[in-house]
Amino acid sequence: MVEPSCVVQIKSNLLVTHNIIKSKCIPILLYGLEPFDLSSTDLKSLDFVVNRFLMKLFKTTNMEIIQSCQYNFRFELPSIILQKNYKVQK
């Protein structure tokens, strides 16, 4: 059986990793995309990178779980962020 302190440590590490990705890595991924008209294929490619990261972080390939994690952690995909902030070609 896993000790409670180990479970807290694992959950804490996931949360810290998630927050680092959300606050540091996503802005770096999106940096410099403002002047470009991105196609839906470009946006899907950016979303793929983030979804794969979340799959590895939460150790699952189930997209329903990943979408639930995105919702619960208020984690927006790059396509959503760009659509809110920048001009996106349809």
QUIRAQUI-V808154 format. One record per run of one state. SS is the DSSP state (H for helix, E for strand, - for the rest). FROM is the first residue (numbers start at 0). TO is the last residue. If there is no record, write none. Layout:
# QUIRAQUI-V808154
SS;FROM;TO, SS;FROM;TO
This chain:
# QUIRAQUI-V808154
-;0;2, H;3;29, -;30;36, E;37;37, -;38;38, H;39;57, -;58;61, H;62;71, -;72;76, H;77;84, -;85;86, E;87;87, -;88;89
